[in-house]
Amino acid sequence: MIATAVTLAILFYAGSLLHQLVVLNREKILAALAGQSLASNPPSVGIRLSQRFPEPRPMQARPALRAAA
């Protein structure tokens, strides 16, 4: 009996969350169903690329180290 009540409470809560989601995004949902998308006109965003680690440069062996090898 308690498990049934808990299950019904969880389902009611999930349904209320889904209803709230639909109410908040009604315009977006209707536009998507009509075939219009927000992604068709994406905003232009500048992207800055930077290297976290610099490219490793080849090491130059010193003559003393070369002789030791």
C-alpha positions as CSV (number, residue, x, y, z in Angstrom):
1,M,0.0,0.0,0.0
2,I,2.8,2.4,0.9
3,A,4.8,1.5,-2.2
4,T,1.7,2.3,-4.4
5,A,1.4,5.7,-2.7
6,V,5.1,6.5,-3.2
7,T,4.9,5.4,-6.8
8,L,1.9,7.6,-7.4
9,A,3.5,10.5,-5.7
10,I,6.6,10.2,-7.8
11,L,4.6,10.0,-11.0
12,F,2.5,13.0,-10.0
13,Y,5.8,15.0,-9.3
14,A,7.3,13.9,-12.6
15,G,4.1,14.9,-14.4
16,S,4.1,18.3,-12.8
17,L,7.7,18.9,-13.7
18,L,6.9,18.0,-17.3
19,H,4.0,20.3,-17.4
20,Q,6.1,23.1,-16.0
21,L,8.7,22.5,-18.7
22,V,6.1,22.6,-21.4
23,V,4.7,25.9,-20.0
24,L,8.1,27.6,-19.9
25,N,9.2,26.5,-23.4
26,R,5.9,26.6,-25.2
27,E,7.1,28.9,-28.0
28,K,10.2,26.9,-28.7
29,I,8.2,23.6,-28.8
30,L,5.6,25.1,-31.2
31,A,8.4,26.5,-33.4
32,A,10.1,23.1,-33.5
33,L,6.9,21.3,-34.4
34,A,6.3,23.9,-37.2
35,G,9.7,23.1,-38.7
36,Q,11.4,26.3,-37.6
37,S,14.6,26.0,-35.7
38,L,16.7,28.4,-33.7
39,A,19.8,26.7,-35.2
40,S,18.9,27.9,-38.7
41,N,20.2,31.4,-37.8
42,P,23.0,30.7,-35.4
43,P,24.5,33.7,-33.7
44,S,28.1,34.5,-34.7
45,V,30.5,33.8,-32.0
46,G,34.2,34.5,-32.0
47,I,36.3,31.6,-31.1
48,R,39.7,32.0,-29.7
49,L,42.1,29.1,-30.0
50,S,45.1,28.9,-27.7
51,Q,47.5,26.1,-27.0
52,R,47.6,24.9,-23.5
53,F,51.1,23.5,-24.0
54,P,53.6,25.0,-26.5
55,E,54.8,22.7,-29.3
56,P,57.9,20.8,-28.2
57,R,61.0,21.9,-30.0
58,P,63.7,19.5,-31.0
59,M,66.6,19.5,-28.6
60,Q,70.1,20.2,-29.8
61,A,72.7,17.9,-28.3
62,R,75.8,19.4,-27.0
63,P,79.1,17.9,-28.1
64,A,80.0,16.8,-24.5
65,L,76.7,14.9,-24.3
66,R,77.1,13.4,-27.7
67,A,80.5,12.1,-26.8
68,A,79.1,10.5,-23.6
69,A,76.6,8.6,-25.5
